[in-house]
Structures are given as C-alpha cells and as structure tokens.
C-alpha cells in the first residue's frame, strides 16, 4: 500500500538548562477536513478548534468515514490534512486506504481515528505513509498535538513564551507588575525578555524604564508591509541587559483603533526572536484585546483587593476560561495590599471568589514604588533587598514554566511583616 507523503521526523531541539518553557506553536493557515462515522467523534474533532493553536485553521467535518472521503475526493480537491474515522476490521483498513490514496494529492496528510488498539496495524499504517493513527476514545488535545507535530514542528525552532498582564481595574498596577516581573525574569534566568507596551495612548513602559526612543510598537503595527526580524530589532529599545522594549508613543495626536488581529503579526514575530514576550495590555475591552488574551501562553490578572476589582476580575476570568477551554487558566496577583484605612478583601478569599490561582500578594509601599517610578527604575534597582522582589521573581518563575510557587503561610508572614513595617514607619 502506498499512501501520501511519508512522515518526516521532527528535528529534536534540546532545551538547555535554565531555559524557559517554550510557547505553543501556532499552526499555519491550513485546511482540514474530517470524515467521521459517529456524531460523538465529529463533536470531538470540532472541539479541537477551540485550542488556540488552531486559530488560523479552517476545519470542516463530514459524515461517511473512509468511504465518504473516497467518494468526496473523486470530484473535489484534497485539503492539507484529512482526518478519517474508521470502524472497519483491521484486515480491511489497508485496502480502503489504498482507494483513498488514489484520489488524494501527494502532499496531503492523513490522520486515522480507529477503534482497534493494534500495534501491528499502527506500524503498518505509519510505514505506508499515514501521518498518525489515534485510538478512540481520545481527547481534542491529542488530536491538536498530532496536527501540531505535522505542521507546526517541521523545521521550526522553539518559540518564545507569551505572558499577558491585564488589570482588573484602571490603576490596579498591572503595568508596574508586568515590568518588574519582566525585569526579574531577565536578570534571574538571564533570558532575553521583550516587553510590548500595548497601551498606545497612555503606556508607561518608556517612563518606567527611563526610555524615550524615536520608534516603538506603533511603527511596527503601522508598517505598510510585513514586519521582519530586522525591522523589529531596529524598532526595539534596549532597557538593560537581556531586556528590550517596544514602547508606546503615549501621545493623543491621533486615535488608535485596531482590528482583531492587528497585533498578531508583531506578537508572533516577537515569539520567534525572543524567549520571553511580556504583553502589557491596557485596561480596555476590544476585539484585539479579547483575541490577544485567547492566544497567549499565560494570563496574569492584577487586581486590588476591593469589590470593584473583584467584580471585574470575576468577569474577566470567566470570559478568558470560556475563550480558552483547553488552555491554562488565568492567574491572579493581588496588588496594593494594606492601603491604610481601606476595607479589603482577603487575598485568598478574593482568589477563591474568582476561581483563579493566587500567584502573589504585593503590599502597598507608596514610597518605594514612587521612588522607582520617578527614577525610571525597577524596584530591584532602588531597593534590592526589598522582599517584594522575591514576589516578582516567584511570579516570573511560574509564568515561564520553571516552578509552581504556592502562596503559603510563610509567604503570608512575609507580607504581614512588610505591612507591619509600613505601619510602624
């Protein structure tokens, strides 16, 4: 039996010690047609489109299984990938695949969904050129992983990890947290970090890092042609060793209205050139913000411990979970904890209410943060021994896939000691 182009071995990429976890490889714009024999299988395949790696993929499902595929492609062109379900006996599958091969283009890939767990059948199918054989029942994630191995991994280097910081409410401090966490990652892991300031009208990355470059993210978004690595490198400004910025113009001479995918090209290019990409998102709700949150590796919600923040964070968390049902859930950082005379919601109670993991609790310290902001420096630069730096580092380690810190009683005691010190002063 001869079927399609033989499977190519993906090039192995060893991750050096100290590397951050790589980001998800987005699949290119391909067409996939699935021919299923059972409604449950069709629903399973259709659910795969909710995976963010499939955001550019055009997928359709049909009835009929293997025989339906053969009849369809006698008169229709074949897509990039065919997925077929078969309930045929083991000995009949090769002959049916031969008939399918006769009506398919040589470049078309095939994934077979079968109901027989047979190693000999699997080996025969793979030798004949079938790209993958998955035994049902399986999961949507397994299907996407198989597709990704075929199309996203071919000759592709590991891509950078994208981490989006978004405030539950204006003034919650998400930009400050994003910049300090990016700094902690760059200095602790010695990995290159690119911060994208996506609040074009009011962004603060330039101020916080004491940078005023002539170009920035607006030039990348507004470029008439396709942005390439050379252009992106020219537009970036170096804030410190291992950390670069694409700053916002922070000017109101024109309005900034973007389409849903206007930031996609710049973000994907940044992933290809930088191990860690920090997205500093504005506190707004637009199509492009929604799309960005649906396609990043990690989402960190920054909130103050009050009722308005709780309501907004709950709405945001619920929406994000619905957008990314197969992806990691959003994380929570409670900021400005312990403002004098302000009634506050306990951080763990806040996290439980919005059903998000509490990743960090940052105490209110107006003097230290104010000094850092006025100097255009990170907190670690003006107060290297401040224990808040440990919180930024802990958050950074988690979102880069290096560790999974827990908010323990020890962590709480650190917070409490900081708050007591603040009150005593």
ABEGO torsion letter per residue (X at the ends): XBBEBBBBBBBBBBBBBGBBBBBBBBBBBBBBBBBBABAAAAAAAAAAAABAAAAABBBBBBBGEAAAAAAAAAABBBBABBBBBBABBAAAAAAAAAAAAAABBAABBBBBBBABBBAAAAAAAAAAGBABBBBOBBBAAAAAAAAAAAAAABGBBBBBBBBBBBBABBGAGAAAAAAAAAAAAAAAAGBBBBBBBABAAABAAAAAAGBBBABBAAAAAABABBBBAAAAAAABBBABBGBBBBBBAGBAABBBBBBAAAAAAAAAAAAAABABBBBBBBBBBBAAAAAAAAABABBBBBBBBBAAAAAAAAAAAAAAAAABAABBBBBBBBBGBGBBGBBBBBAAAAAAAAGBBBABBBBBBAAAAAAAAAAGBBAAAABAABAAAAAAAAAAAAAAGABBBBBBAAAAAAAAAAAAAAAAX
